[in-house]
Amino acid sequence: MAKKGENVWTEADDEASLSQGIFDSYQKYNFRYSQMAPLDMYTEKNTGTNLPAQIEIYQKRWRV
């Protein structure tokens, strides 16, 4: 989860950048993979990349 001020603008795709960072971290530091992808109604498989990540970016509103 991330919060960003309402006047903060980025020229990149925030979700793509965060996903790439997650992928790179798991490749470089050998973290445990825990994201499961459904194959059918009863079976799942580990994705091996910990993606897709759940990414939520909220706009922080300042109160005056």
C-alpha positions in Angstrom: 0.0 0.0 0.0 1.2 3.5 -0.8 0.0 7.0 -0.2 1.0 9.9 -2.3 0.1 13.6 -2.1 -2.6 14.9 -4.4 0.0 17.3 -6.0 2.6 14.6 -6.6 2.7 13.6 -10.3 4.8 10.9 -11.8 5.5 10.4 -15.5 5.9 6.6 -15.1 3.5 3.8 -14.6 3.6 3.4 -10.8 2.2 -0.1 -10.7 4.6 -1.4 -13.4 7.6 0.1 -11.5 6.5 -1.4 -8.2 5.9 -4.8 -9.8 9.4 -4.7 -11.4 10.9 -3.8 -8.1 9.1 -6.7 -6.4 10.3 -9.1 -9.1 13.9 -7.8 -8.9 14.0 -8.1 -5.1 12.8 -11.7 -5.2 15.3 -12.6 -7.8 18.3 -10.9 -6.1 17.7 -11.7 -2.5 16.1 -15.1 -2.8 13.0 -14.4 -0.8 10.3 -17.1 -0.3 7.8 -17.1 -3.1 4.3 -17.2 -1.8 1.9 -16.0 -4.6 -0.3 -18.8 -5.8 -2.1 -18.9 -9.2 -5.2 -21.0 -9.8 -4.9 -23.7 -12.5 -8.4 -24.9 -12.1 -11.1 -25.1 -9.4 -9.1 -27.4 -7.2 -5.4 -26.9 -7.9 -2.9 -24.0 -7.6 0.7 -23.5 -8.5 3.3 -21.1 -7.1 4.1 -18.4 -9.7 7.8 -18.4 -8.8 7.9 -14.6 -9.1 5.6 -13.5 -6.3 3.6 -11.7 -8.9 0.9 -10.5 -9.5 1.3 -8.2 -6.5 -1.6 -6.4 -4.9 -0.7 -2.8 -5.2 -2.9 0.0 -3.8 -1.9 3.6 -4.2 -4.1 6.1 -2.4 -4.3 9.8 -2.8 -3.5 11.6 0.4 -5.7 14.6 0.8 -4.5 17.5 2.9 -7.0 19.2 5.2 -6.7 22.9 5.8 
